[in-house]
Amino acid sequence: MRKGEISFWYADIGLPPRRPALAGDTTADVCIIGAGYTGLWTAYYLKKANPALNVLVLEREFAGFGASGRNGGWLTGGFAWNHDTYLRQSSPAALRALVQAMEGTVDEVIRVTEAEGIEADILRTDELMVATNPAQLSRLKAEVTHRQRWGETRVSALNKKEISDRVAIPGALGAMVIGGVARVQPAKLVQGLARVVAALGVRIAEDTPVTAYAPGSVETPHGSVTAPVILRCTEGFTADLPGHHRDWLPLNSAQIVTAPLPPETWAKIGWQGHEIIGDFANAYCYCQRTREGRIAVGGRGVPYRFGSRTDTGGAPGDETIRRLTAILHRHFPDAARHPIDHAWCGVLGVPRDWCASVGFARETGLGFAGGYVGVGVSTSNLAGRTLADLALGRETDLTALPWVNRKVRRWEPEPLRWLGVHGMYALYALADKRETRTGRASRLAAIGNVLTGR
């Protein structure tokens, strides 16, 4: 088994050659910090709107080093946050507009990849969220009703037979199905996007960490950048920037992937629709059937490192690998005799209210986007389009969405962050064990949510 090495997705395609670092002081019309999905989508839409714009992207490692090259490959366009949180600063009509805008991201990402010749193993399919005990089934029914009430027309429920006709998951009682999603090879997507952006004339300076920034200027070890617009697109690595240590919590997520499974194993499992699959456990998982017939399974490992520390090479611990392997074997027992080829991990950004946002202040020229809480493949596209409109001074339907310029308080200092997050996930694990044993919903998960305000 290979561990770390950024991710399996890079083992699949090879690590890209690094672009040169910043070579001394320079100027730009727009300076973007971070060359993941958000930064690259923002640069793409800026250049499409104004090809003459001087756009510079600064990246500490290489484009797609973080979550953009390590995620589960779910391109969903789903609204994964608490609706009531947005309603406190908005209206039901505006929130429904955000839900609809999110749904449109799948088609927009696919449109761009086809137009720009980006090959990223994108396959249109459904999302299946499976319930394997009565407590999960109750949550499933409530979630379908809730999403439909907020205008998600793609959402419906499958019964026990309907889910078993699609995929053989032991104990499955039903599933929430969301149409119009897609599976993607995330590293291929981010590397293809980086190539397209560079071809449009965007400068991407890799191996260039940002040590400080303020209105009009960005500092790096290789020189300073003077720019009237500076956009922070650092997602889970935001905590590494001076002055932003408590803005977003870097939550850890990990994945494993099997060796390619033979046809006779797939005949037992089914899964011929290549749906992306999760479950209604409190400590949920996320799975995909890859291009070459592997199963990738993701979930929370060590959820958070003390002091908001972030990893580098992405190597998860043995206990994390054991937990993910147990999920794989529980949901897909026919895969148990096949080896795990690769395991890796990375961080995603979590705001204090667990809801994503985009912000821009015209008076300072400073903007940001992120805090996606694990649904960044599609959300980053909408964020990039919105951030580009804000930076260009446009007033559009996107800039009026309720996630723009929300006020979110910061995370507590240590050790409160560590205690809260680890306590929450410990309660989730206990709740799942109790629900598996009794079939009744456990209040422990709700208590865990109270700990962190989720």
C-alpha positions in Angstrom: 0.0 0.0 0.0 1.2 3.5 -0.9 0.5 6.2 1.7 0.4 9.9 1.1 2.4 11.0 -2.0 -0.3 13.8 -2.1 -3.1 11.4 -3.3 -3.9 8.4 -5.4 -5.2 10.8 -8.1 -1.7 12.0 -8.6 -0.3 8.5 -8.6 -2.8 7.9 -11.4 -1.5 10.7 -13.6 1.9 11.6 -12.2 2.9 14.8 -10.3 3.1 17.8 -12.6 6.4 19.7 -13.2 6.6 22.8 -11.1 6.2 26.2 -12.5 8.9 28.8 -11.6 8.6 30.7 -8.4 8.0 34.5 -8.3 11.1 36.2 -9.6 11.3 39.4 -7.7 8.9 42.3 -7.2 6.0 42.7 -9.6 2.6 44.2 -10.2 -0.8 42.8 -11.2 -4.3 44.0 -11.7 -5.5 41.0 -9.6 -3.4 38.9 -7.3 -4.9 35.5 -6.2 -3.5 33.6 -3.3 -3.9 29.9 -3.8 -3.9 27.8 -7.0 -6.6 25.3 -6.2 -10.1 25.1 -7.8 -11.3 28.4 -6.3 -8.2 30.4 -7.4 -8.1 28.9 -10.8 -11.8 29.2 -11.5 -11.6 32.9 -10.4 -8.7 33.5 -12.7 -10.5 31.8 -15.6 -13.6 33.9 -15.4 -11.6 37.1 -14.9 -9.6 36.5 -18.1 -12.7 35.4 -20.0 -14.4 38.7 -18.9 -11.4 40.9 -19.7 -8.5 39.2 -21.6 -6.3 42.2 -21.0 -6.4 41.9 -17.3 -3.0 41.2 -15.6 -3.8 38.2 -13.3 -1.2 36.6 -11.0 -1.8 33.5 -8.9 0.6 32.7 -6.0 0.8 29.1 -4.8 2.9 27.8 -1.9 3.4 24.3 -3.4 2.0 23.5 -6.9 -1.4 24.1 -8.5 -3.8 21.5 -7.1 -1.6 20.5 -4.2 -4.4 20.8 -1.6 -8.0 19.5 -1.5 -8.4 20.2 -5.2 -6.1 17.2 -6.0 -7.1 15.0 -3.1 -11.0 15.1 -2.8 -13.5 12.3 -3.4 -14.3 13.5 -7.0 -18.0 14.4 -6.3 -19.3 17.0 -8.7 -22.8 17.4 -7.2 -24.0 21.0 -7.2 -25.7 20.2 -3.9 -26.5 22.6 -1.1 -24.7 20.9 1.8 -25.1 23.6 4.5 -27.7 24.7 7.1 -30.4 26.7 5.3 -31.4 28.5 8.5 -27.9 29.9 9.0 -28.2 31.8 5.7 -31.8 32.9 6.5 -30.6 34.8 9.5 -29.0 37.3 7.1 -31.2 36.8 4.1 -34.6 35.9 2.7 -36.2 32.6 1.5 -36.3 33.8 -2.1 -32.6 34.7 -2.0 -31.7 31.3 -0.5 -33.7 29.5 -3.1 -31.7 31.4 -5.7 -28.5 30.1 -4.1 -29.8 26.6 -4.2 -30.6 26.9 -7.9 -27.3 28.5 -8.7 -25.5 25.6 -6.9 -27.5 23.1 -9.0 -26.2 24.8 -12.2 -22.6 24.3 -11.4 -22.5 20.7 -12.7 -23.5 21.7 -16.2 -21.2 24.8 -16.0 -18.1 22.7 -15.0 -18.8 20.2 -17.7 -19.4 22.9 -20.3 -16.0 24.5 -19.6 -14.1 21.1 -19.6 -15.7 20.3 -23.0 -15.0 23.7 -24.4 -11.4 23.8 -23.2 -10.5 20.2 -23.9 -10.0 19.2 -20.3 -10.2 15.4 -19.9 -11.0 14.5 -16.3 -12.9 11.2 -16.4 -16.2 13.1 -15.9 -19.2 10.8 -16.0 -22.7 12.0 -15.5 -24.5 9.9 -12.9 -26.6 10.0 -9.7 -25.7 10.4 -6.1 -27.0 7.7 -3.7 -27.1 8.4 0.0 -27.9 5.0 1.6 -29.6 4.2 4.9 -28.7 0.9 6.5 -30.7 1.0 9.7 -34.1 2.5 10.8 -32.5 5.6 12.4 -30.7 6.4 9.1 -33.9 5.7 7.2 -35.7 8.3 9.3 -33.0 10.9 8.6 -33.2 10.0 4.9 -36.9 10.7 4.7 -36.6 14.0 6.6 -33.7 15.1 4.4 -35.6 14.4 1.1 -38.6 16.4 2.4 -36.4 19.2 3.6 -34.5 19.5 0.3 -37.6 19.4 -1.8 -39.1 22.2 0.3 -36.1 24.3 -0.7 -36.5 23.7 -4.4 -34.1 20.8 -5.0 -36.1 19.1 -7.7 -33.4 16.5 -8.4 -34.0 14.8 -5.0 -36.2 11.7 -4.4 -36.1 8.5 -2.3 -35.5 4.9 -3.4 -37.0 1.9 -1.5 -35.2 -1.2 -0.4 -35.7 -3.0 -3.7 -34.9 0.0 -5.9 -31.5 0.5 -4.2 -30.7 -3.2 -4.3 -31.3 -3.2 -8.0 -28.6 -0.6 -8.4 -25.9 -1.7 -5.9 -25.5 -4.6 -3.4 -25.0 -2.9 -0.1 -25.8 -5.2 2.8 -28.7 -4.0 5.0 -29.6 -1.1 2.7 -33.2 -0.1 3.5 -33.4 2.8 1.1 -31.5 5.7 -0.4 -31.9 9.4 -1.2 -31.1 9.8 -4.9 -29.9 13.1 -6.4 -29.9 13.3 -10.2 -27.7 15.4 -12.4 -24.4 14.9 -10.6 -21.1 13.6 -12.0 -18.0 11.6 -11.0 -14.7 13.2 -11.7 -10.9 12.5 -11.4 -10.1 15.6 -9.3 -6.4 15.9 -10.0 -7.1 15.7 -13.8 -9.6 18.5 -13.4 -7.4 20.9 -11.5 -4.3 20.2 -13.6 -6.3 20.7 -16.8 -7.8 23.9 -15.4 -4.3 25.2 -14.5 -3.1 24.6 -18.1 -6.1 26.4 -19.6 -5.7 29.4 -17.2 -2.0 29.6 -18.0 -2.7 29.5 -21.7 -5.1 32.5 -21.2 -2.1 34.5 -20.0 -2.5 34.1 -16.2 0.8 33.9 -14.4 1.0 31.1 -11.9 4.0 31.3 -9.5 4.5 28.0 -7.7 6.8 27.4 -4.7 5.8 30.9 -3.6 4.3 31.0 -0.1 2.6 34.2 1.0 4.0 35.5 4.3 1.7 38.5 4.7 -0.8 40.6 2.7 -2.6 43.8 3.2 -4.6 46.2 0.9 -2.6 46.7 -2.2 0.4 44.4 -1.4 1.4 40.8 -1.0 4.7 39.7 0.5 6.5 36.5 -0.4 10.1 35.3 0.2 10.8 35.9 -3.5 9.5 39.4 -3.8 6.4 41.5 -3.2 3.3 42.0 -5.4 1.5 45.3 -5.8 -2.1 44.9 -6.8 -5.3 46.8 -6.2 -7.3 43.6 -5.9 -6.1 40.7 -3.8 -8.2 37.5 -3.5 -7.6 34.8 -0.8 -8.5 31.3 -2.1 -6.7 29.1 0.3 -9.6 26.9 1.7 -8.2 24.5 4.4 -4.8 26.2 4.4 -6.2 29.6 5.4 -5.2 28.9 9.0 -1.5 29.0 7.9 -1.8 32.7 6.8 -0.8 35.4 9.4 -3.9 36.9 10.9 -6.2 34.2 9.8 -5.4 31.4 12.2 -8.9 31.1 13.6 -11.0 32.1 10.5 -11.5 28.6 9.2 -10.7 25.3 10.9 -8.6 22.8 8.8 -10.7 19.7 9.1 -9.0 16.5 8.1 -10.4 13.9 5.7 -8.9 10.7 4.4 -9.4 8.2 1.6 -8.4 4.7 0.5 -8.7 3.1 -2.9 -8.7 -0.6 -3.8 -6.8 -2.3 -6.6 -8.9 -2.7 -9.7 -11.7 -5.2 -9.1 -12.2 -8.1 -11.6 -15.5 -8.4 -13.6 -16.8 -11.3 -11.4 -16.6 -9.1 -8.3 -18.4 -6.2 -10.0 -21.0 -8.7 -11.1 -21.8 -9.3 -7.4 -21.6 -5.7 -6.4 -23.6 -4.2 -9.3 -23.0 -0.4 -9.3 -23.2 -0.4 -13.1 -24.4 3.2 -13.0 -21.2 4.4 -11.5 -23.2 6.4 -8.9 -21.3 8.3 -6.3 -22.3 6.7 -3.0 -22.5 7.9 0.6 -24.5 6.9 3.7 -26.7 8.5 6.4 -24.3 7.5 9.3 -23.5 10.4 11.5 -19.8 9.9 10.7 -20.6 9.7 7.0 -18.5 8.2 4.1 -18.2 9.0 0.4 -17.3 6.5 -2.3 -16.9 6.4 -6.1 -16.3 3.7 -8.7 -13.2 5.0 -10.6 -12.5 4.9 -14.3 -10.5 1.8 -14.1 -12.8 -0.1 -11.7 -11.4 0.6 -8.3 -13.5 1.6 -5.2 -12.4 4.8 -3.5 -13.8 5.3 0.0 -13.4 8.5 2.1 -14.3 9.7 5.6 -13.0 11.4 8.6 -9.7 10.1 10.1 -8.0 12.1 12.7 -10.5 15.0 12.3 -8.4 17.9 13.5 -4.8 18.5 14.5 -4.1 20.7 17.6 -3.3 24.3 16.8 -4.9 24.1 13.3 -1.8 22.3 11.9 -2.1 21.1 8.3 -0.4 18.1 6.7 2.0 18.2 3.8 2.5 14.8 2.1 -1.0 13.5 2.9 -0.1 10.2 4.7 -2.9 9.1 7.1 -2.3 7.0 10.2 -2.9 3.3 10.5 -6.0 3.7 12.6 -7.6 6.0 10.0 -6.8 3.4 7.3 -8.3 0.6 9.4 -11.6 2.6 9.9 -11.9 3.3 6.2 -11.2 -0.3 5.3 -13.9 -1.4 7.8 -16.4 0.9 6.0 -15.3 -0.5 2.6 -15.8 -4.1 3.8 -19.1 -3.3 5.5 -20.7 -1.7 2.4 -18.9 -3.8 -0.2 -18.0 -7.1 1.4 -17.2 -8.7 -2.0 -14.2 -6.2 -2.3 -12.7 -7.5 1.0 -10.4 -10.0 -0.7 -8.8 -7.3 -2.8 -6.0 -5.2 -1.5 -5.9 -1.5 -0.7 -3.5 0.1 -3.1 -3.3 3.7 -1.7 -4.3 5.8 1.3 -4.1 9.6 1.6 -5.5 12.5 3.4 -5.9 16.3 3.3 -7.7 19.3 4.8 -10.8 21.2 4.0 -12.0 24.6 5.3 -14.7 24.8 8.0 -16.1 28.2 9.1 -17.4 28.6 12.6 -21.0 28.2 11.3 -20.2 25.4 8.9 -21.4 27.4 5.9 -19.5 28.5 2.8 -19.1 32.2 1.9 -17.7 34.7 -0.6 -16.6 38.1 0.4 -15.2 41.3 -1.2 -14.6 44.8 0.2 -14.4 47.5 -2.6 -12.8 50.0 -0.2 -9.8 47.7 0.4 -9.7 45.5 -2.7 -9.5 42.4 -0.5 -11.7 39.4 -1.2 -12.0 35.7 -0.3 -14.0 32.5 -1.0 -14.2 29.1 0.6 -15.2 27.3 3.7 -16.9 24.7 1.6 -17.0 22.0 4.3 -16.2 19.2 1.9 -18.3 20.0 -1.2 -15.8 22.2 -3.0 -15.6 20.5 -6.4 -18.8 22.2 -7.6 -19.0 25.0 -5.0 -15.6 26.4 -6.0 -16.9 27.0 -9.5 -19.8 29.2 -8.3 -17.4 30.9 -5.9 -15.0 31.6 -8.7 -17.6 33.1 -10.9 -19.0 35.2 -8.0 -15.6 36.4 -6.8 -14.7 37.4 -10.4 -17.9 39.5 -10.7 -17.2 41.1 -7.3 -13.5 41.9 -8.3 -14.7 43.4 -11.6 -17.1 45.7 -9.8 -20.2 44.1 -11.4 -23.6 43.9 -9.8 -25.0 40.6 -11.0 -27.4 37.8 -9.8 -24.4 36.0 -8.4 -23.2 39.0 -6.3 -26.7 39.3 -4.8 -26.7 35.7 -3.5 -26.9 35.3 0.3 -23.5 33.8 0.8 -21.8 37.0 -0.3 -20.3 39.1 2.5 -21.8 37.1 5.3 -20.6 37.9 8.9 -19.1 34.8 10.6 -17.4 34.8 13.9 -14.0 33.2 14.4 -13.2 29.8 16.0 -12.3 29.7 19.7 -8.6 29.6 20.8 -7.0 26.3 21.7 -7.6 23.9 23.5 -11.3 24.7 22.9 -11.1 24.0 19.1 -9.4 20.7 19.6 -11.7 19.6 22.4 -14.9 20.6 20.5 -14.1 18.9 17.2 -12.7 15.7 18.7 -15.6 15.6 21.2 -18.1 16.0 18.3 -16.7 13.1 16.3 -16.4 10.9 19.3 -20.1 11.4 19.9 -20.8 10.7 16.3 -19.0 7.4 16.5 -20.9 6.5 19.7 -24.2 7.5 18.1 -23.6 5.3 15.1 -22.7 2.3 17.3 -25.9 2.8 19.3 -28.1 3.2 16.2 -26.6 0.1 14.6 -27.4 -1.8 17.8 -30.9 -0.5 18.5 -32.1 0.9 15.2 -33.3 4.0 17.1 -32.0 7.6 16.5 -29.4 8.6 19.1 -29.3 12.0 20.7 -25.6 11.8 21.0 -25.0 13.2 17.5 -27.2 16.2 18.3 -25.1 16.8 21.4 -22.0 16.6 19.2 -23.4 19.2 16.9 -24.0 21.6 19.8 -20.3 21.3 20.8 -19.2 23.0 17.5 -22.4 24.8 16.4 -22.8 22.6 13.3 
